[in-house]
Amino acid sequence: MLVLRLLNVVAPAYFLCISLVTFVLQIFVFIPSMFRDPSTTSLFSPALLHGALFLFLSANALGNYVLVIQSSPEDLGKDLNLGKGAEVADWLDGSRPPGSALPSTHFCRLCARVTQRHDHHCFFTGNCIGSRNMRNFIMFCLYTCLACLDSLVAGMAYISATLSMSFADPLAFLTLLPHSISQFFSGALLSSEMFVILMLYLWLGIGLACAGFCCHQMLLILRGQTRYQVRKGMLVRARPWRENLQEVFGKKWLLGLLIPVQNVESSYRRQKEK
């Protein structure tokens, strides 16, 4: 448990540091040095267009990141009047407390909270992912993937111009790291250039991980499932995929796709208010 609590602090700090480094490289290195074209007007210059695209992707990624943290899943333990003794211990053993007929409820040890429609605990946000913040979490993964892809392309263009190399050969990117390490220790490569090359592989890894996680979550949503239900082997009621999407993304899904907005209220809360 101590390791998990430490990871719950280190992972968000790691993400914020990577975001800060990416922002500095894009704004102060890639854009000024690689996107200057005297033949174009200042209004439609590649530097301005690329900067606007990067800021749009970054604002959506960080905005949804904040909303994932703010829109915590509701604590059903308060509604169910759970104590801190034997009844909560039932949650730790995997059983439900007396009088609870709510599906897919789960007690998270790190958050100390009983949540509805629990999916998983995200260490990079330090928060549980459930019915209230699932849409923001998916948007966070999507825009983080796009921001990493954008930074990867800009970084490859910078390295290509700085080192006078071409990435037309698919193997050029695979052999870039070992060749760069040997040149760095021989003194033929600057530390700043080596740092950018390392960031290229980091952006590639984060982008692929976020893309795979986003696609996996979308597949579960279409099926009306959560990762917790799949892990526990729980059966879910079959529903049309459109209803499953609307439950997570709401009717105004296009607005949430373009700008970071708070997710719709969970179906459990709507039922409780009725």
C-alpha positions in Angstrom: 0.0 0.0 0.0 2.9 2.4 0.7 4.3 1.8 -2.8 0.9 2.5 -4.3 0.5 5.7 -2.3 4.0 6.8 -3.4 3.1 6.0 -7.0 -0.1 8.1 -6.5 2.2 11.1 -5.9 5.1 10.4 -8.2 3.0 9.7 -11.3 1.1 13.1 -11.4 4.4 14.9 -10.8 6.0 12.9 -13.7 3.2 13.8 -16.0 3.3 17.5 -15.1 7.1 17.6 -15.6 6.8 16.0 -19.0 4.1 18.5 -20.0 6.3 21.4 -18.9 9.3 20.1 -20.8 7.2 19.5 -23.9 5.8 23.1 -23.7 9.2 24.6 -23.4 10.7 22.6 -26.3 7.8 23.5 -28.5 7.5 27.2 -27.8 11.2 28.1 -27.4 13.0 25.5 -29.6 10.9 23.8 -32.3 8.6 26.6 -33.4 11.2 29.5 -33.6 13.8 27.3 -35.4 11.9 25.0 -37.7 8.8 26.9 -38.8 10.1 30.1 -40.3 9.1 30.7 -43.9 9.8 34.2 -45.3 7.6 33.5 -48.3 4.4 33.4 -46.2 2.6 36.2 -44.4 3.0 36.5 -40.7 -0.7 35.8 -40.2 -0.6 32.4 -41.9 3.0 31.5 -41.1 3.7 27.8 -40.3 5.1 28.9 -36.9 1.8 30.6 -36.0 -0.4 27.8 -37.3 1.7 25.1 -35.6 1.8 27.1 -32.3 -2.0 27.5 -32.4 -2.5 23.7 -33.0 -0.1 22.8 -30.2 -1.8 25.2 -27.7 -5.2 23.8 -28.7 -4.1 20.2 -28.0 -2.3 21.1 -24.8 -5.2 23.2 -23.5 -7.6 20.3 -24.0 -5.2 17.7 -22.5 -4.5 19.7 -19.4 -8.1 21.0 -19.1 -9.5 17.5 -19.1 -6.8 16.4 -16.8 -7.9 19.0 -14.2 -11.6 18.0 -14.7 -10.8 14.4 -14.1 -9.4 15.4 -10.7 -12.1 17.8 -9.9 -15.0 15.6 -11.0 -14.4 12.8 -8.6 -16.8 9.9 -8.5 -19.5 10.3 -5.8 -18.8 8.7 -2.5 -21.7 6.3 -2.1 -20.4 5.3 1.3 -22.1 8.5 2.7 -25.4 7.7 1.0 -25.2 4.1 2.3 -24.2 5.2 5.8 -21.1 3.0 5.9 -19.0 3.1 9.0 -15.3 2.7 9.4 -15.4 -0.7 11.0 -16.7 -4.1 9.9 -19.0 -2.8 7.1 -16.2 -1.0 5.3 -14.0 -4.1 5.8 -16.6 -6.0 3.7 -15.6 -3.8 0.8 -12.0 -4.7 1.3 -13.0 -8.3 1.1 -14.9 -7.7 -2.1 -18.4 -8.2 -0.7 -21.1 -5.5 -0.6 -22.5 -3.9 2.5 -25.9 -4.8 3.7 -28.7 -3.1 1.9 -26.6 -2.2 -1.2 -28.0 -3.3 -4.5 -26.0 -1.0 -6.6 -24.1 -2.6 -9.5 -20.4 -2.2 -10.1 -19.7 -0.5 -6.8 -16.2 -0.6 -5.5 -14.2 0.6 -2.5 -10.9 2.1 -3.4 -8.2 1.9 -0.7 -6.2 4.8 -2.1 -9.2 7.2 -2.4 -11.0 5.7 0.7 -14.2 6.1 -1.3 -17.1 3.8 -2.5 -17.8 4.7 -6.1 -20.5 3.9 -8.6 -19.6 2.6 -12.1 -16.0 2.2 -10.9 -13.6 1.6 -13.9 -10.1 1.9 -12.4 -7.8 4.0 -10.3 -5.6 6.3 -12.4 -2.3 7.0 -10.8 -1.4 9.8 -13.2 -4.4 11.7 -12.0 -4.3 10.3 -8.4 -8.1 9.7 -8.7 -10.6 7.0 -9.4 -12.3 6.9 -12.8 -16.0 6.4 -12.7 -19.3 7.6 -14.1 -18.7 11.3 -13.5 -15.2 11.7 -15.0 -15.0 9.0 -17.6 -15.6 11.3 -20.6 -13.0 13.7 -19.4 -10.5 10.9 -18.9 -11.0 9.6 -22.4 -10.6 13.2 -23.8 -7.5 13.5 -21.7 -6.0 10.3 -23.2 -7.0 11.4 -26.7 -5.5 14.9 -26.6 -2.4 13.7 -24.8 -1.9 11.2 -27.6 -2.3 13.9 -30.3 0.0 16.4 -28.4 2.7 13.7 -28.2 2.3 13.0 -31.9 2.5 16.7 -32.7 5.6 17.0 -30.6 7.1 13.9 -32.2 6.7 15.3 -35.7 8.1 18.7 -34.7 11.0 17.1 -32.9 11.9 14.9 -35.9 11.9 17.9 -38.1 14.2 19.7 -35.7 16.6 16.8 -35.5 16.5 16.3 -39.3 17.5 19.9 -39.9 20.0 20.1 -37.0 21.8 16.8 -37.8 21.3 17.0 -41.6 19.6 13.5 -41.6 16.5 12.1 -43.3 13.8 10.0 -41.8 12.6 8.8 -45.3 14.0 5.3 -44.4 11.8 3.7 -41.8 14.8 2.2 -40.1 16.3 5.7 -39.5 14.2 6.3 -36.5 14.9 2.8 -35.0 18.7 3.3 -35.4 18.7 6.9 -34.2 18.9 6.2 -30.5 21.9 3.8 -30.5 23.8 5.9 -33.0 23.1 9.1 -31.0 24.3 7.4 -27.7 27.6 6.5 -29.3 28.0 9.9 -30.8 27.1 11.6 -27.5 29.8 9.7 -25.5 32.3 10.4 -28.2 31.6 14.1 -28.0 30.2 14.5 -31.5 26.6 15.2 -30.2 25.5 18.1 -28.0 23.7 17.3 -24.8 20.7 19.4 -25.9 20.4 17.4 -29.1 20.7 14.2 -27.2 17.9 15.3 -24.8 15.6 16.1 -27.7 16.3 12.6 -29.2 15.4 11.0 -25.9 12.2 13.0 -25.8 11.3 11.7 -29.2 11.1 8.1 -27.9 9.3 9.3 -24.8 6.7 11.0 -26.8 6.3 8.0 -29.0 5.8 5.7 -26.0 3.4 8.0 -24.2 1.4 8.6 -27.4 1.1 4.9 -28.2 0.1 4.0 -24.6 -2.6 6.7 -24.6 -3.9 5.7 -28.0 -4.2 2.1 -26.9 -5.8 2.9 -23.6 -8.3 5.3 -25.3 -9.3 2.6 -27.9 -9.6 0.0 -25.1 -11.9 2.3 -23.1 -14.0 3.1 -26.1 -14.5 -0.6 -26.8 -15.6 -1.2 -23.2 -18.0 1.8 -23.4 -19.6 0.4 -26.6 -20.1 -2.9 -24.8 -21.5 -1.1 -21.7 -18.7 -2.4 -19.5 -16.0 -1.1 -17.2 -12.5 -2.5 -16.6 -13.6 -3.4 -13.0 -16.5 -5.5 -14.3 -14.3 -7.2 -16.8 -11.7 -8.0 -14.2 -14.3 -9.4 -11.8 -16.2 -11.3 -14.5 -19.4 -9.4 -13.9 -22.3 -9.7 -16.3 -23.9 -6.5 -17.7 -27.3 -5.9 -19.2 -27.1 -5.8 -23.0 -28.0 -2.4 -24.4 -27.7 -0.7 -27.7 -24.2 0.9 -28.2 -25.8 4.3 -28.8 -27.2 4.3 -25.3 -23.9 3.3 -23.8 -22.2 6.1 -25.6 -24.8 8.7 -24.6 -24.5 7.6 -21.0 -20.8 8.5 -21.0 -20.5 11.4 -23.4 -24.0 12.9 -23.1 -26.0 14.6 -25.8 -23.6 17.5 -26.2 -20.7 15.3 -27.0 -19.4 17.6 -29.7 -18.8 20.4 -27.2 -16.8 18.1 -25.0 -14.8 17.0 -28.0 -13.7 20.6 -28.8 -13.3 22.2 -25.4 -12.8 20.7 -21.9 -16.1 20.8 -20.1 -17.4 19.0 -17.1 -19.0 15.6 -17.7 -22.7 15.0 -17.5 -24.1 13.7 -14.2 -24.1 10.0 -13.7 -27.2 7.9 -14.3 -27.1 7.0 -10.7 -27.5 10.6 -9.5 -30.3 11.2 -12.0 -32.2 8.2 -10.7 -31.6 9.3 -7.1 -32.9 12.8 -7.8 -36.1 11.3 -9.3 
